[in-house]
């Protein structure tokens, strides 16, 4: 279904193509009517997109995902073993 509403959209290309190809921002109607320049909108969109890319690499993982899978399998095996012996 197609709606007859026009929206302002800003597309930001990602500096790191390993994570994202591009980010799409839909500008609110009340803000798009202001006297801000296109460069201001683009700078704000780039700042937000860079914040997401920066946060994706922060914070060390405590355990790799395989460790969680192995612990779950070991717990399941232990429960099965205990129920089979009792």
N, C-alpha and C positions, 0 to 999 in steps of 0.2 A: 504494500500500500504506500502511496506517495502522499506526503502532506505538503501543503502549500505554504510552508514556513521557510524563510531564509535565515540562515545563521551565519555568523562570522566564524571562520575556522582558521587556526594557525597551525601549520605543520612544521615541526622542527626535526631536521635530520640528525641522527645520532652520531656523535663523534666516535663511538665504540660500536661497530657493527656486529660484534660478537654477541651483544646482549639485545639491542633493539635496532630496528631499521629506521623507524621514525616515531615521533610522538605527535598526537593530534589533540589540540586544545580547542574546545568550543567556547567562545567568548559569550558571557552573559549579555543579554540585551541591554540592561541598564548601564553596563560598563561600556559597551560598544558605542553608545550614543554620546560618550564624553569626548572631550577635545584631546584625548591622548593620541600620540602619533603611532604609526605602524611600528616604528623602531622601538618604542616603549613596550608595546605588546609583545614584540618578538624577543626583546631582552628578558622580560619577565617569564615568558614561556621557556626560554633557554635556561634561565636560572632554575626553574622548577625541574625541568628535565635533567639537568646536570646533578641536581640534588638526589634524584632517584638513582642515577647511575652511581654516584658516589656512595650512597647508602648500601647498594647491593654488594659492594666489596668489603664493607666494614664488618667487624666482629668475627673473631675466630670461632669456628665450629668446635664444640667440645668433643664430639665423636663423629666419624664419617657415617653416612647412611647405612653402609654394610654392617656396621657394629650394631645398630638398632635392629636390623633384620636378623642378624645372627642371635642376638639376645632374645628376640621374640621366638625364633625357632627353638632355641634351647629351652625356654620356659614352656613352650608347648610340648616338647619332648619329655620334659620332666613331669609335667602334669599327666601325660599319657602313661608314662612309666609307673607313676604312683598309683594311678587308677587300675592299671593292669595287674599290679602286684597285690593290691588289697582286695 
